[in-house]
Amino acid sequence: MPETMEKVRELLSSISENDFTSENLEDELKKFVTDNELNMGKVFNPLRLLMTGIGGGPHLFDIFALLGKDEVLLRINNGLTNITR
């Protein structure tokens, strides 16, 4: 799964601050999951865990928009660093 999170990080890095909205992020990540023939739960559940530290909560993409691009990328980076230890 770290390889998938690295690809998600690359995708999110490529999205401009102005386009870092809940609606756009949802569209982009769902397209990513579909294009790569992945399971949404196996991508979105780890992302939620990286963002909130828990398995439930508000709509994932609302969390992304609220946290902002820099914080989202930082949390993904921290998660990837901890996984590889």
MDTraj code that builds the backbone (N, CA, C; nanometers):
import mdtraj as md
import numpy as np

residues = "MET PRO GLU THR MET GLU LYS VAL ARG GLU LEU LEU SER SER ILE SER GLU ASN ASP PHE THR SER GLU ASN LEU GLU ASP GLU LEU LYS LYS PHE VAL THR ASP ASN GLU LEU ASN MET GLY LYS VAL PHE ASN PRO LEU ARG LEU LEU MET THR GLY ILE GLY GLY GLY PRO HIS LEU PHE ASP ILE PHE ALA LEU LEU GLY LYS ASP GLU VAL LEU LEU ARG ILE ASN ASN GLY LEU THR ASN ILE THR ARG".split()
xyz = np.array([
    [0.0802, -0.1207, 0.0000],
    [0.0000, 0.0000, 0.0000],
    [0.0850, 0.1280, 0.0000],
    [0.2098, 0.1255, 0.0510],
    [0.2896, 0.2479, 0.0438],
    [0.3074, 0.3001, -0.0988],
    [0.3184, 0.2091, -0.1954],
    [0.3350, 0.2536, -0.3343],
    [0.2108, 0.3307, -0.3807],
    [0.0938, 0.2839, -0.3403],
    [-0.0301, 0.3525, -0.3773],
    [-0.0351, 0.4897, -0.3126],
    [0.0025, 0.4990, -0.1844],
    [0.0004, 0.6291, -0.1155],
    [0.1010, 0.7250, -0.1779],
    [0.2129, 0.6728, -0.2255],
    [0.3099, 0.7581, -0.2946],
    [0.2490, 0.8149, -0.4228],
    [0.1739, 0.7326, -0.4945],
    [0.1081, 0.7795, -0.6168],
    [-0.0016, 0.8807, -0.5838],
    [-0.0741, 0.8572, -0.4756],
    [-0.1765, 0.9531, -0.4320],
    [-0.1100, 1.0857, -0.3964],
    [0.0024, 1.0779, -0.3258],
    [0.0767, 1.1992, -0.2896],
    [0.1182, 1.2760, -0.4151],
    [0.1673, 1.2065, -0.5156],
    [0.2064, 1.2711, -0.6406],
    [0.0866, 1.3386, -0.7065],
    [-0.0262, 1.2690, -0.7088],
    [-0.1478, 1.3260, -0.7670],
    [-0.1892, 1.4515, -0.6918],
    [-0.1959, 1.4437, -0.5597],
    [-0.2379, 1.5591, -0.4808],
    [-0.1396, 1.6758, -0.4940],
    [-0.0117, 1.6438, -0.5076],
    [0.0896, 1.7486, -0.5271],
    [0.0672, 1.8251, -0.6558],
    [0.0132, 1.7572, -0.7546],
    [-0.0052, 1.8193, -0.8859],
    [-0.1303, 1.9078, -0.8936],
    [-0.2155, 1.9025, -0.7918],
    [-0.3387, 1.9816, -0.7924],
    [-0.3101, 2.1183, -0.7323],
    [-0.3509, 2.2219, -0.8005],
    [-0.3243, 2.3580, -0.7541],
    [-0.4037, 2.3892, -0.6277],
    [-0.3584, 2.4881, -0.5532],
    [-0.4293, 2.5318, -0.4320],
    [-0.5736, 2.5695, -0.4637],
    [-0.5948, 2.6384, -0.5756],
    [-0.7300, 2.6810, -0.6127],
    [-0.8217, 2.5634, -0.6430],
    [-0.7654, 2.4531, -0.6899],
    [-0.8443, 2.3346, -0.7234],
    [-0.8499, 2.2333, -0.6088],
    [-0.7906, 2.2677, -0.4951],
    [-0.7873, 2.1769, -0.3807],
    [-0.9172, 2.1912, -0.3019],
    [-1.0264, 2.1557, -0.3688],
    [-1.1604, 2.1629, -0.3105],
    [-1.2138, 2.0222, -0.2894],
    [-1.3091, 2.0095, -0.2015],
    [-1.3672, 1.8787, -0.1725],
    [-1.4175, 1.8113, -0.2999],
    [-1.4928, 1.8851, -0.3802],
    [-1.5520, 1.8279, -0.5009],
    [-1.4452, 1.7831, -0.6008],
    [-1.3473, 1.8677, -0.6244],
    [-1.2434, 1.8349, -0.7213],
    [-1.1568, 1.7195, -0.6718],
    [-1.1220, 1.7203, -0.5444],
    [-1.0400, 1.6123, -0.4894],
    [-1.1127, 1.4789, -0.4982],
    [-1.2420, 1.4807, -0.4707],
    [-1.3201, 1.3575, -0.4810],
    [-1.3193, 1.3054, -0.6242],
    [-1.3413, 1.3952, -0.7201],
    [-1.3396, 1.3548, -0.8613],
    [-1.2036, 1.2977, -0.9010],
    [-1.0977, 1.3680, -0.8640],
    [-0.9620, 1.3257, -0.9028],
    [-0.9231, 1.1922, -0.8400],
    [-0.9527, 1.1755, -0.7122],
    [-0.9130, 1.0512, -0.6459],
    [-0.9991, 0.9335, -0.6883],
    [-1.1263, 0.9555, -0.7128],
    [-1.2097, 0.8459, -0.7632],
    [-1.1645, 0.8044, -0.9024],
    [-1.1255, 0.9008, -0.9847],
    [-1.0729, 0.8706, -1.1182],
    [-0.9420, 0.7917, -1.1052],
    [-0.8561, 0.8322, -1.0136],
    [-0.7303, 0.7620, -0.9893],
    [-0.7563, 0.6161, -0.9516],
    [-0.8487, 0.5945, -0.8587],
    [-0.8817, 0.4592, -0.8129],
    [-0.9345, 0.3754, -0.9285],
    [-1.0255, 0.4320, -1.0055],
    [-1.0841, 0.3603, -1.1188],
    [-0.9792, 0.3308, -1.2254],
    [-0.9016, 0.4325, -1.2623],
    [-0.8002, 0.4164, -1.3670],
    [-0.6949, 0.3114, -1.3310],
    [-0.6663, 0.2984, -1.2008],
    [-0.5647, 0.2037, -1.1555],
    [-0.6238, 0.0719, -1.1074],
    [-0.7548, 0.0553, -1.1299],
    [-0.8260, -0.0673, -1.0940],
    [-0.8024, -0.1059, -0.9480],
    [-0.8168, -0.0065, -0.8600],
    [-0.7991, -0.0276, -0.7169],
    [-0.9351, -0.0330, -0.6490],
    [-0.9356, -0.0749, -0.5256],
    [-1.0560, -0.0772, -0.4440],
    [-1.0632, 0.0538, -0.3657],
    [-1.1774, 0.1239, -0.3747],
    [-1.1897, 0.2545, -0.3085],
    [-1.1624, 0.2448, -0.1585],
    [-1.2145, 0.1423, -0.0935],
    [-1.1927, 0.1281, 0.0499],
    [-1.0475, 0.1079, 0.0866],
    [-0.9737, 0.0399, -0.0001],
    [-0.8321, 0.0138, 0.0287],
    [-0.7451, 0.1369, 0.0053],
    [-0.7993, 0.2376, -0.0599],
    [-0.7282, 0.3638, -0.0780],
    [-0.7807, 0.4686, 0.0204],
    [-0.9123, 0.4825, 0.0283],
    [-0.9704, 0.5903, 0.1078],
    [-0.9602, 0.5647, 0.2576],
    [-0.9716, 0.4403, 0.3021],
    [-0.9607, 0.4131, 0.4461],
    [-0.8217, 0.4454, 0.5009],
    [-0.7133, 0.4035, 0.4332],
    [-0.5811, 0.4448, 0.4813],
    [-0.5609, 0.5967, 0.4761],
    [-0.6161, 0.6616, 0.3741],
    [-0.6050, 0.8075, 0.3670],
    [-0.6755, 0.8728, 0.4854],
    [-0.7934, 0.8241, 0.5179],
    [-0.8664, 0.8786, 0.6328],
    [-0.7853, 0.8600, 0.7610],
    [-0.7267, 0.7427, 0.7766],
    [-0.6444, 0.7157, 0.8940],
    [-0.5256, 0.8114, 0.9006],
    [-0.4623, 0.8362, 0.7872],
    [-0.3499, 0.9296, 0.7830],
    [-0.3928, 1.0724, 0.8158],
    [-0.5139, 1.1105, 0.7761],
    [-0.5609, 1.2470, 0.7978],
    [-0.6114, 1.2701, 0.9397],
    [-0.6812, 1.1688, 0.9966],
    [-0.7507, 1.1919, 1.1232],
    [-0.7004, 1.1059, 1.2387],
    [-0.6336, 0.9967, 1.2073],
    [-0.5893, 0.9054, 1.3105],
    [-0.6969, 0.8066, 1.3543],
    [-0.8148, 0.8164, 1.2929],
    [-0.9243, 0.7245, 1.3248],
    [-0.9888, 0.6771, 1.1956],
    [-1.0694, 0.5749, 1.2050],
    [-1.1290, 0.5148, 1.0863],
    [-1.2588, 0.5772, 1.0412],
    [-1.3157, 0.6682, 1.1184],
    [-1.4433, 0.7290, 1.0806],
    [-1.4356, 0.8798, 1.0880],
    [-1.5470, 0.9422, 1.0570],
    [-1.5505, 1.0876, 1.0677],
    [-1.6193, 1.1511, 0.9500],
    [-1.5990, 1.2814, 0.9355],
    [-1.6617, 1.3548, 0.8250],
    [-1.6150, 1.3040, 0.6881],
    [-1.6808, 1.3527, 0.5869],
    [-1.6480, 1.3190, 0.4489],
    [-1.4984, 1.3428, 0.4246],
    [-1.4297, 1.2424, 0.3749],
    [-1.2843, 1.2479, 0.3581],
    [-1.2390, 1.3706, 0.2809],
    [-1.3091, 1.4035, 0.1753],
    [-1.2640, 1.5126, 0.0895],
    [-1.2913, 1.6490, 0.1523],
    [-1.3895, 1.6569, 0.2403],
    [-1.4097, 1.7783, 0.3192],
    [-1.2929, 1.7975, 0.4154],
    [-1.2446, 1.6866, 0.4715],
    [-1.1280, 1.6927, 0.5602],
    [-1.0074, 1.7452, 0.4834],
    [-0.9854, 1.6922, 0.3630],
    [-0.8736, 1.7388, 0.2801],
    [-0.8821, 1.8896, 0.2568],
    [-0.9996, 1.9358, 0.2174],
    [-1.0171, 2.0780, 0.1862],
    [-0.9961, 2.1629, 0.3110],
    [-1.0437, 2.1161, 0.4242],
    [-1.0285, 2.1903, 0.5492],
    [-0.8824, 2.1970, 0.5929],
    [-0.8121, 2.0856, 0.5829],
    [-0.6714, 2.0825, 0.6228],
    [-0.5829, 2.1624, 0.5276],
    [-0.6153, 2.1598, 0.4006],
    [-0.5341, 2.2291, 0.3006],
    [-0.4259, 2.1385, 0.2441],
    [-0.3801, 2.1756, 0.1293],
    [-0.2851, 2.0936, 0.0541],
    [-0.1573, 2.0635, 0.1320],
    [-0.0963, 2.1652, 0.1911],
    [0.0311, 2.1440, 0.2596],
    [0.0178, 2.0451, 0.3755],
    [-0.0879, 2.0592, 0.4544],
    [-0.1074, 1.9704, 0.5695],
    [-0.1399, 1.8284, 0.5249],
    [-0.2207, 1.8147, 0.4209],
    [-0.2538, 1.6817, 0.3686],
    [-0.1265, 1.6108, 0.3217],
    [-0.0443, 1.6809, 0.2463],
    [0.0797, 1.6205, 0.1966],
    [0.1747, 1.5877, 0.3117],
    [0.1800, 1.6741, 0.4121],
    [0.2641, 1.6483, 0.5293],
    [0.2188, 1.5217, 0.6017],
    [0.0884, 1.5050, 0.6182],
    [0.0372, 1.3865, 0.6880],
    [0.0614, 1.2590, 0.6079],
    [0.0506, 1.2675, 0.4770],
    [0.0831, 1.1505, 0.3944],
    [0.2323, 1.1184, 0.4060],
    [0.3159, 1.2211, 0.3981],
    [0.4603, 1.1996, 0.4112],
    [0.4952, 1.1377, 0.5461],
    [0.4343, 1.1895, 0.6536],
    [0.4610, 1.1340, 0.7859],
    [0.4177, 0.9881, 0.7940],
    [0.3039, 0.9572, 0.7377],
    [0.2558, 0.8192, 0.7372],
    [0.3481, 0.7271, 0.6606],
    [0.3930, 0.7725, 0.5453],
    [0.4860, 0.6901, 0.4661],
    [0.6187, 0.6697, 0.5388],
    [0.6649, 0.7720, 0.6078],
    [0.7896, 0.7599, 0.6844],
    [0.7728, 0.6584, 0.7955],
    [0.6606, 0.6635, 0.8657],
    [0.6369, 0.5705, 0.9768],
    [0.6164, 0.4278, 0.9292],
    [0.5574, 0.4103, 0.8126],
    [0.5355, 0.2754, 0.7594],
    [0.6688, 0.2083, 0.7259],
    [0.7648, 0.2846, 0.6764],
    [0.8912, 0.2277, 0.6309],
    [0.9905, 0.2048, 0.7448],
    [0.9563, 0.2454, 0.8651],
    [1.0481, 0.2238, 0.9789],
    [1.0504, 0.0801, 1.0213],
])
top = md.Topology()
chain = top.add_chain()
for i, resn in enumerate(residues, 1):
    res = top.add_residue(resn, chain, resSeq=i)
    for name in ("N", "CA", "C"):
        top.add_atom(name, md.element.get_by_symbol(name[0]), res)
traj = md.Trajectory(xyz[None], top)
